[in-house]
Amino acid sequence: MDLSKLLNKDQRKSIMDALLTPFSWGYGAGVWLRNTAFNMGLLPQEEFDVPVVSVGNITVGGTGKTPHVEYIIEKLYSRYHIAVLSRGYKRKTRGFILASNNMTPRDIGDEPYQIYRKYGGLITLAVCEKRRKGIRELLRIDPNINLILLDDGFQHRYVKPKVNVVLVDFNRPPYDDKLMPLGTLREPAERLLRCEMVVVTKCPTDLTAMDIRMMKKNLDLFPSQQLYFSNIRYADPIPVFPVQSPQLTSLQWLREDDAILCLTGIATPKPLVRYLRQYSTRIKVMHFDDHHFFTRRDFADIFKVYNTELEGKRKFIITTEKDAVRILNNPYYPPTMRNCIFYIPMKVGFLEMEGPNFIENLVEKIEEQEE
């Protein structure tokens, strides 16, 4: 029986919510018990002599952790000897691994690989499921490290960071969300009250003073907590594979009869698609799961669409930077099609606010002496 023919969208959602609510309650109970055990000292938390800054979130899906980690690196690498520690999600290895030049995304994960590819000469980067072990190993290998960035560490409470930076998506505010699997929250929204700095990410370029006031009101943070607003800023396309004289050096040079295949394997592809639609109306989108490792069959399907369904005088494949590092190291990508695929670099920009900016406040908290 096809319920879509008998029930409207709201009715189907009500039924699904009713089915998922008990599981959401059970998940919430488990999260509460775990956090209570940490709060009471039943589960141990470890502090380190070196300041640890955790960049995390309370939701499933992309809130922009990697570009915010990169932003911090760019602003602070000349001031600190930085190490980045990540779990290395979806890597094909286990245990502690120190990043090196001969590694691929399968060794350390696509996001750590992206960071290392950009800043490998400026920072130390490692992956480890057990963050305490990872920090100890980093400090043993390089005792000169004086700042550790913990990627996605808000739920990993065995390490007690000096500063917790938590990111929330402007388009999916936690106060309008619910715990998994009913919603996308990994933690109750009240957990935001346990961090030092909150960044509302992916804000629109036309963010108004009213938007800011409403977000502040609904988040209802403590006066001691600091709230910031950031957005995504895209750069010109870059070839995924090194090619001479690339055909596309700016999206502004696209013609009316050019076509784009937008290829993504990230959590939230819509912002990129919206950005590309500003420059072209001939766009097809192929989306895969977050952190997807493309197979031979995937590329066969992708180029079938590219060759038979994409209509344009010139045709390009445009992907994300995170996808680009997986494609660059993928043996199944056809060598004959390397000149047609580009990625769009993504950077973070903070909106101008009154008072000290994000980096100034972060440094102040890093260097704050314990009483």
ABEGO torsion letter per residue (X at the ends): XBAAAABBAAAAAAAAAAAAAAAAAAAAAAAAAAAAAAAAGABBBBBBABBBBBBBBABBEBAGAAAAAAAAAAAAAAABBBBBBBAGBGBABBEBBBBBAABBAAAAEAAAAAAAAAAAAABBBBBBABAAAAAAAAAAABAABABBBBBGAAABAABBBABBBBBBBAABBAAABBBOAABABABBAAAAAABABBBBBGBBAABBAAAAAAAAAAAGBBAABBBBBBBBBBBBBBBABBBBGBABABAAABBAABBBBBBBBBABAAAAAAAAAAABABBBBBBBBBGBBBBAAAAAAAAAAAAAABBBABBBBBBBAAAAAAAAABAABBAAAAAABBBBBBBBBBBBBBEBBAAAAAAAAAABBBX
